[in-house]
Amino acid sequence: MGTLAILHVDDEPDIREVAAFSLELDPGVTLTTADSGEAALGLLEAGLRPDVILLDVMMPRLDGPGTLARLRRLSGLEQTPVIFMTARVQASERERYLELGAVGVITKPFDPMTLAGQVRDILLGRPA
């Protein structure tokens, strides 16, 4: 897996900053960030086509599951892998996120040194 275009969506500026620092440690990652589900949808509607979307579950107004449902209706994004990022990781919740169509779930707080590797492992079908 070579260059990886990631869209990271999180309403918390501190988390976006740590994730950006973490993901950009991998020279093969190009990163776009959005501070809300609405902002992410705006970027996607304008033509952004990431290889994977990292999506916070709990955001005001439009949460992660709601964002996922709406982006699936956009042409060309029906199969784009989505990985939820959340502190809520009980087995039933993780199962629900996968049933909604996510390809994986990354637990917050995440390890900044391994985040890019976790994303790549999930995309390759390895357990994160």
C-alpha positions as CSV (number, residue, x, y, z in Angstrom):
1,M,0.0,0.0,0.0
2,G,1.6,3.2,-1.1
3,T,0.3,6.7,-0.7
4,L,-2.8,6.9,1.4
5,A,-5.2,9.9,1.2
6,I,-7.0,10.2,4.6
7,L,-9.9,12.5,5.5
8,H,-10.0,12.9,9.3
9,V,-13.2,14.2,10.8
10,D,-13.3,15.3,14.5
11,D,-15.0,18.2,16.3
12,E,-12.2,18.5,18.9
13,P,-9.2,20.7,17.8
14,D,-6.8,18.9,20.1
15,I,-7.6,15.5,18.7
16,R,-7.3,16.8,15.1
17,E,-3.9,18.2,15.9
18,V,-2.6,15.1,17.6
19,A,-4.0,12.9,14.8
20,A,-2.5,15.2,12.1
21,F,0.9,15.0,13.8
22,S,0.6,11.3,14.1
23,L,-0.6,10.5,10.6
24,E,1.9,12.9,9.0
25,L,4.8,10.8,10.6
26,D,4.0,8.4,7.8
27,P,5.5,10.0,4.6
28,G,3.0,8.0,2.5
29,V,0.0,9.8,4.1
30,T,-1.7,12.9,2.6
31,L,-4.2,14.3,5.1
32,T,-7.3,16.5,4.9
33,T,-9.1,17.4,8.1
34,A,-12.7,18.5,8.8
35,D,-14.1,19.8,12.1
36,S,-17.7,18.5,11.6
37,G,-19.7,16.0,9.6
38,E,-21.2,18.9,7.6
39,A,-17.7,20.2,6.8
40,A,-16.6,16.7,5.7
41,L,-19.7,16.3,3.5
42,G,-18.9,19.7,1.9
43,L,-15.4,18.6,1.0
44,L,-16.7,15.3,-0.4
45,E,-19.5,17.0,-2.4
46,A,-16.8,19.3,-3.8
47,G,-14.9,16.3,-5.2
48,L,-12.5,15.2,-2.4
49,R,-12.1,11.4,-2.8
50,P,-10.0,10.0,0.1
51,D,-8.8,6.4,0.2
52,V,-10.2,6.2,3.8
53,I,-12.2,8.4,6.2
54,L,-11.5,8.5,9.9
55,L,-14.7,9.5,11.5
56,D,-15.4,10.6,15.1
57,V,-18.5,9.0,16.4
58,M,-19.7,11.7,18.8
59,M,-20.0,15.1,17.2
60,P,-22.6,17.9,17.7
61,R,-25.4,18.3,15.1
62,L,-24.3,15.5,12.7
63,D,-22.7,12.6,14.4
64,G,-20.4,10.0,12.8
65,P,-23.1,7.4,12.0
66,G,-25.2,10.2,10.5
67,T,-22.3,11.4,8.4
68,L,-21.6,7.9,7.2
69,A,-25.2,7.4,6.1
70,R,-25.1,10.7,4.2
71,L,-21.7,10.1,2.5
72,R,-22.9,6.7,1.3
73,R,-25.5,8.5,-0.9
74,L,-22.7,10.5,-2.6
75,S,-21.6,9.2,-6.0
76,G,-18.2,7.6,-5.9
77,L,-18.2,7.2,-2.1
78,E,-20.5,4.2,-1.7
79,Q,-17.5,1.9,-1.0
80,T,-15.0,4.3,0.5
81,P,-13.7,2.7,3.7
82,V,-14.7,4.4,6.9
83,I,-13.0,3.8,10.3
84,F,-14.8,5.1,13.3
85,M,-12.7,6.7,16.1
86,T,-14.3,6.6,19.6
87,A,-13.8,6.3,23.3
88,R,-17.0,4.2,23.4
89,V,-15.7,0.8,22.6
90,Q,-17.9,-1.8,24.4
91,A,-18.3,-4.9,22.2
92,S,-22.0,-4.1,21.4
93,E,-21.0,-0.6,20.3
94,R,-18.1,-1.8,18.2
95,E,-20.4,-4.4,16.6
96,R,-23.0,-1.6,15.8
97,Y,-20.4,0.5,14.1
98,L,-19.3,-2.4,11.9
99,E,-23.0,-3.1,11.1
100,L,-23.4,0.5,10.0
101,G,-20.7,-0.1,7.4
102,A,-17.4,0.8,9.1
103,V,-14.4,-1.3,8.2
104,G,-12.9,-0.9,11.7
105,V,-12.9,1.0,14.9
106,I,-10.0,2.8,16.5
107,T,-10.2,3.4,20.3
108,K,-9.5,6.9,21.7
109,P,-7.2,7.8,23.1
110,F,-5.1,6.3,20.3
111,D,-1.3,5.8,20.3
112,P,0.1,8.7,18.1
113,M,3.1,6.5,17.2
114,T,1.0,3.7,15.7
115,L,-2.1,5.5,14.3
116,A,-1.1,5.4,10.6
117,G,-0.1,1.7,11.0
118,Q,-3.5,0.9,12.6
119,V,-5.3,2.5,9.7
120,R,-3.2,0.6,7.2
121,D,-3.7,-2.7,9.1
122,I,-7.5,-2.2,9.1
123,L,-7.5,-1.5,5.4
124,L,-5.5,-4.7,4.8
125,G,-7.9,-6.7,6.9
126,R,-5.6,-7.2,9.8
127,P,-6.9,-6.7,13.4
128,A,-6.0,-3.2,14.7
